[in-house]
Amino acid sequence: MSKAPILWGLAALALVSTAYAAKPSFDCAKASGTVEELICSDAELAKLDRSLSSLYSTLLKHTPAREQKQLRAEQRGWVKGRNDCWKSGDLRGCVKGEYEMRINELKDR
């Protein structure tokens, strides 16, 4: 019996697993711009996006109502800053750094 079908099956499984692992918190079918497209194609960045999204949601739930508006405004500002990474000479490095910085900021609250 040939090992080729088994190898092809394993390769297909690896591709499916990679595609699933690269799923960020947002719908990649609606990705707009270079930065969101990069996040959708990069498993590590997608994981950072999911981590940030989870942390932000948890923090928002535990933030007093009077302070939630400010937190939302900060997050929108952060997204705009992250999206400006398209101007960087190191797009991936910039995006990764933005995520790591924001995650640390939110953890410190």
C-alpha positions in Angstrom: 0.0 0.0 0.0 1.3 3.4 -0.9 2.1 5.9 1.8 1.2 8.8 -0.6 -2.5 9.0 0.5 -1.6 9.1 4.1 1.0 11.8 3.6 -1.5 13.9 1.6 -4.0 13.4 4.3 -1.6 14.6 6.9 -0.6 17.6 4.8 -4.2 18.5 4.4 -4.8 18.2 8.1 -1.8 20.4 8.8 -3.1 23.1 6.4 -6.5 23.0 8.1 -5.0 23.2 11.5 -2.8 26.1 10.4 -5.8 27.9 8.9 -7.8 27.4 12.1 -4.9 28.6 14.3 -4.5 31.7 12.2 -8.0 32.9 12.9 -8.0 36.3 14.7 -10.9 37.8 16.6 -12.4 39.5 13.6 -13.8 38.1 10.3 -11.0 37.8 7.8 -13.5 37.9 4.9 -14.1 41.5 6.0 -10.4 42.3 6.6 -9.6 45.8 5.3 -6.1 47.0 4.7 -2.6 45.6 4.7 -2.4 45.1 8.5 -5.6 43.1 8.9 -4.7 41.0 5.9 -1.3 40.3 7.5 -3.0 39.3 10.8 -5.3 36.9 9.0 -2.3 35.2 7.3 0.0 35.0 10.3 -0.8 32.5 13.1 1.3 34.3 15.7 -0.4 37.7 15.0 -3.8 36.1 15.0 -3.1 34.6 18.4 -2.0 37.9 19.7 -5.2 39.5 18.3 -7.4 36.8 20.0 -5.5 37.3 23.3 -5.9 41.1 23.2 -9.6 40.8 22.3 -10.2 38.5 25.2 -8.3 40.6 27.6 -10.0 43.8 26.4 -13.5 42.2 26.7 -12.7 41.0 30.2 -11.4 44.4 31.3 -14.3 46.2 29.8 -16.8 44.0 31.7 -15.0 44.9 35.0 -14.6 48.6 34.3 -17.1 50.9 35.9 -19.7 52.2 33.4 -18.4 55.8 33.8 -15.0 54.7 32.6 -16.0 52.4 29.8 -16.4 55.2 27.3 -12.7 56.2 27.8 -11.5 52.6 27.5 -13.4 52.2 24.2 -11.9 55.4 22.9 -8.4 54.3 23.9 -9.0 51.0 22.1 -10.2 52.7 18.9 -7.1 54.9 19.0 -4.9 51.9 19.5 -6.5 50.1 16.4 -5.8 53.2 14.3 -2.2 53.2 15.6 -1.8 49.5 14.8 -3.2 50.1 11.3 -0.6 52.8 10.7 2.1 50.0 10.8 1.6 49.8 7.0 4.0 52.8 6.9 6.7 50.9 8.8 9.7 49.3 7.1 9.0 46.2 9.2 5.3 45.7 9.0 5.1 42.4 10.9 7.5 43.6 13.6 5.5 46.8 14.1 2.2 45.0 14.3 3.6 42.4 16.8 5.1 45.2 18.9 1.8 47.1 19.0 0.0 44.0 20.2 2.5 43.2 22.8 2.6 46.8 24.1 -1.2 47.0 24.2 -1.6 43.7 26.0 0.9 44.8 28.6 -0.9 48.1 29.1 -4.2 46.3 29.6 -2.7 43.8 32.0 -1.3 46.6 34.1 -4.7 48.0 34.8 
